[in-house]
Amino acid sequence: MTERTLTARELNRAVLARQHLLRRSTASLPVTTERVGGIQAQYAPSIYIGLWSRAEGVTVDGVTRALVRRSLVQATSLRGTIHVLSRRDHWPFVVASRTRMRAIWLRSRPGLDEDRMREAADLLRPRLAEGPVGRREMEDLIGRDRAQGVGFWVDMVRTPPAGTWGRRRADLYGDAAAWVGPPDDDLDADAAVAHVVRRHLAAFGPAAAADVADWAGLTIGAVTPALDAMDLRRFRDEAGRVLLDLPRAPLPDAGTPAPARLLPTWDAALLVHARRAGILSEEHRPRIFSTRTPFSFPTFLVDGTVAGTWRLDDGRVELSPFGTLAAADRRDLEEEGARLAAFAAGDPP
């Protein structure tokens, strides 16, 4: 059977729909976070703005409460990157990435080896059992070099109030098993990878196997068995590349309207694994991600694509478009900006 070819516009609308950027989610914060494959959290406000952009009724206090009550968990997981995940997703994301991240870490640190990192983990665990530990204390205990990667050998979370809107540096660490409970007994690496693969397809599909692997920080060989074991739909993109997808996952019509949206820095919908969706054009990619701007920029979308950047200044959202905006688009963005400014100020939604 010949696979259906999906146009670039159809792929754009598919990812926007799954990221709740066509219509905001009315589900709980943990469920919404699962649907969009987690929220990248290198910069704490991105957690809040990323959820506000995707869910109805989000408040700063509501997100912080979810972190304090542990229904949302902040930790290093896929690709060695800080993510906010639901409790249900925390362990699969960590277990799926652990072995590869250990290997990558050791290759980049020639002065360290497995034995030295295990020794550091053994020193740190008793201290974590007493309660959260700050970054400086951790470095004093095991050394700065080992503290940078010890999280791949001892499972930790970032605990509030660190890593929140009010205290943005995520430098307070807790024992993951004590914080969210231990992983299920049947959660081995294969089961964890399968869980992660399914989350990617639900949040960013239809996708090529290489896209899934890139997002997960795994090799294609690691994700292929999971993909092969799933009952998946097959499509092609306009370049003829095979795309895989979950049954009954949303595939909106190419003509579906896409509303104005404001996205935080390092939003996952703009990263390389979602390139096929064209949310960030290749023309503008160097303006958002480059070695000269390592912290990236918050962006805004017009008709489903990045059309400029924004910043919050003195209680107002200032827009910096890449080109001339139509009057209707500017009006929609200004209205969305006013809502974001009210959110940041703590006003009710």
PEKA-V493954 format. One record per residue. RES is the residue in one letter. PHI is phi in radians with two decimals (999 if undefined). D_FIRST is the distance of its C-alpha to the first C-alpha in whole Angstrom. Layout:
BEGIN
{{RES/PHI/D_FIRST} {RES/PHI/D_FIRST}}
END
This chain:
BEGIN
{{M/999/0} {T/-1.30/4} {E/-1.29/6} {R/-1.17/9} {T/-1.58/12} {L/-1.70/15} {T/-1.30/19} {A/-1.02/22} {R/-1.18/23} {E/-1.14/21} {L/-1.16/21} {N/-1.04/25} {R/-1.19/25} {A/-1.09/23} {V/-1.19/25} {L/-1.03/28} {A/-1.11/27} {R/-1.27/27} {Q/-1.50/30} {H/0.99/32} {L/-1.79/33} {L/-1.62/31} {R/-2.50/33} {R/-1.11/36} {S/-1.24/35} {T/-1.88/38} {A/-1.42/37} {S/-1.14/40} {L/-1.05/40} {P/-1.07/39} {V/-1.16/36} {T/-1.04/35} {T/-1.08/35} {E/-1.11/33} {R/-1.09/30} {V/-1.70/31} {G/1.34/31} {G/1.52/35} {I/-2.09/37} {Q/-1.16/38} {A/-2.37/42} {Q/-1.07/44} {Y/-2.16/46} {A/-0.93/47} {P/-1.04/47} {S/-1.10/43} {I/-1.03/43} {Y/-1.20/44} {I/-1.24/43} {G/-1.06/39} {L/-1.30/40} {W/-1.03/42} {S/-1.19/39} {R/-2.03/36} {A/-2.39/38} {E/-1.31/41} {G/1.24/45} {V/-1.34/45} {T/-2.21/48} {V/-1.02/50} {D/-1.10/51} {G/-1.13/48} {V/-1.18/46} {T/-1.07/50} {R/-1.05/50} {A/-1.10/47} {L/-1.23/47} {V/-1.17/51} {R/-1.44/50} {R/1.27/47} {S/-1.35/44} {L/-2.03/43} {V/-2.23/43} {Q/-1.88/44} {A/-2.82/43} {T/-1.36/42} {S/-2.50/38} {L/-0.99/35} {R/1.07/36} {G/1.19/40} {T/-1.88/40} {I/-1.22/42} {H/-2.23/39} {V/-1.80/40} {L/-2.30/38} {S/-1.27/39} {R/-1.01/40} {R/-1.14/37} {D/-1.55/35} {H/-0.98/38} {W/-1.17/38} {P/-1.01/35} {F/-1.15/35} {V/-1.23/38} {V/-1.14/37} {A/-1.08/33} {S/-1.75/35} {R/-1.03/39} {T/-1.09/38} {R/-1.16/37} {M/-1.15/39} {R/-1.07/42} {A/-1.12/41} {I/-1.11/41} {W/-1.06/44} {L/-1.15/46} {R/-1.12/44} {S/-1.57/46} {R/-2.24/49} {P/-1.07/51} {G/-1.46/54} {L/-2.09/52} {D/-2.48/51} {E/-0.99/49} {D/-1.09/53} {R/-1.17/54} {M/-1.28/51} {R/-1.14/52} {E/-1.07/55} {A/-1.08/55} {A/-1.07/53} {D/-1.14/55} {L/-1.24/58} {L/-1.40/56} {R/-0.98/55} {P/-1.05/58} {R/-1.20/59} {L/-1.10/56} {A/-1.11/57} {E/-1.44/60} {G/2.42/58} {P/-0.99/56} {V/-2.16/57} {G/-1.37/57} {R/-1.06/56} {R/-1.13/59} {E/-1.12/61} {M/-1.08/58} {E/-1.13/58} {D/-1.13/62} {L/-1.34/61} {I/-2.12/58} {G/1.65/59} {R/-1.11/57} {D/-1.11/54} {R/-1.32/53} {A/-1.08/53} {Q/-1.16/50} {G/-2.19/48} {V/-1.13/49} {G/-1.11/47} {F/-1.46/44} {W/-2.00/47} {V/-2.30/48} {D/-1.34/46} {M/-2.27/47} {V/-2.11/47} {R/-1.60/48} {T/-1.83/51} {P/-1.10/52} {P/-1.41/54} {A/-1.15/53} {G/1.28/50} {T/-2.12/50} {W/-1.01/51} {G/-1.44/55} {R/-2.47/55} {R/-1.36/52} {R/-1.34/53} {A/-1.55/51} {D/-2.05/53} {L/-2.15/54} {Y/-2.07/52} {G/-2.22/52} {D/-1.22/51} {A/-1.10/47} {A/-1.12/48} {A/-1.26/51} {W/-1.35/49} {V/-2.04/46} {G/1.61/46} {P/-1.23/45} {P/-1.19/41} {D/-1.07/40} {D/-1.07/41} {D/-1.62/37} {L/-1.54/36} {D/-1.67/35} {A/-1.08/34} {D/-1.12/30} {A/-1.14/30} {A/-1.14/32} {V/-1.09/29} {A/-1.06/26} {H/-1.08/28} {V/-1.12/28} {V/-1.05/25} {R/-1.11/24} {R/-1.08/27} {H/-1.12/25} {L/-1.10/22} {A/-1.15/24} {A/-1.63/26} {F/-2.34/24} {G/-1.29/21} {P/-1.13/18} {A/-2.49/19} {A/-1.38/19} {A/-0.98/20} {A/-1.12/23} {D/-1.17/24} {V/-1.05/24} {A/-1.10/26} {D/-1.08/28} {W/-1.11/29} {A/-1.36/30} {G/1.26/32} {L/-2.09/30} {T/-1.44/29} {I/-1.06/25} {G/-1.06/26} {A/-1.32/27} {V/-1.62/24} {T/-1.05/22} {P/-1.02/23} {A/-1.14/23} {L/-1.12/19} {D/-1.12/18} {A/-1.45/20} {M/-1.67/18} {D/-1.50/16} {L/-2.11/14} {R/-1.44/12} {R/-2.13/10} {F/-2.31/11} {R/-2.25/12} {D/-1.57/16} {E/-1.20/17} {A/-1.59/18} {G/1.56/15} {R/-1.33/16} {V/-1.25/13} {L/-2.08/15} {L/-2.00/15} {D/-2.72/16} {L/-1.30/18} {P/-1.05/17} {R/1.15/19} {A/-1.24/20} {P/-1.07/22} {L/-2.36/20} {P/-1.11/23} {D/-1.07/22} {A/-1.05/23} {G/-1.52/27} {T/-1.07/28} {P/-1.10/31} {A/-2.06/32} {P/-1.30/36} {A/-1.09/38} {R/-2.47/38} {L/-1.91/41} {L/-1.96/39} {P/-1.40/41} {T/-1.11/42} {W/0.98/39} {D/-1.16/36} {A/-1.13/33} {A/-1.18/31} {L/-1.78/32} {L/-1.36/32} {V/-1.05/30} {H/-1.11/27} {A/-1.87/26} {R/-0.98/27} {R/-1.04/23} {A/-1.33/25} {G/1.15/27} {I/-1.18/30} {L/-2.00/32} {S/-1.20/32} {E/-1.12/33} {E/-1.06/36} {H/-1.70/37} {R/-0.96/36} {P/-1.11/39} {R/-1.35/42} {I/-1.78/40} {F/-2.14/40} {S/-2.79/42} {T/-1.14/45} {R/-1.40/47} {T/-2.27/46} {P/-1.11/45} {F/-1.58/46} {S/1.11/43} {F/-2.44/44} {P/-1.24/43} {T/-2.20/40} {F/-2.18/40} {L/-1.89/37} {V/-2.20/37} {D/0.92/33} {G/1.45/31} {T/-2.35/33} {V/-1.16/36} {A/-2.13/39} {G/2.87/42} {T/-2.07/44} {W/-2.49/46} {R/-2.59/49} {L/-1.67/51} {D/-2.37/55} {D/0.93/58} {G/1.38/56} {R/-2.27/54} {V/-1.58/50} {E/-1.79/51} {L/-1.70/48} {S/-2.21/47} {P/-1.25/44} {F/-1.38/43} {G/-2.70/44} {T/-1.26/45} {L/-1.66/44} {A/-1.10/43} {A/-1.01/46} {A/-1.16/44} {D/-1.16/42} {R/-1.11/45} {R/-1.07/47} {D/-1.10/43} {L/-1.16/44} {E/-1.14/48} {E/-1.16/47} {E/-1.14/45} {G/-1.10/47} {A/-1.12/50} {R/-1.17/48} {L/-1.15/47} {A/-1.09/51} {A/-1.15/52} {F/-1.03/50} {A/-1.12/51} {A/-1.41/55} {G/1.55/54} {D/-1.28/54} {P/-1.05/52} {P/-1.23/49}}
END
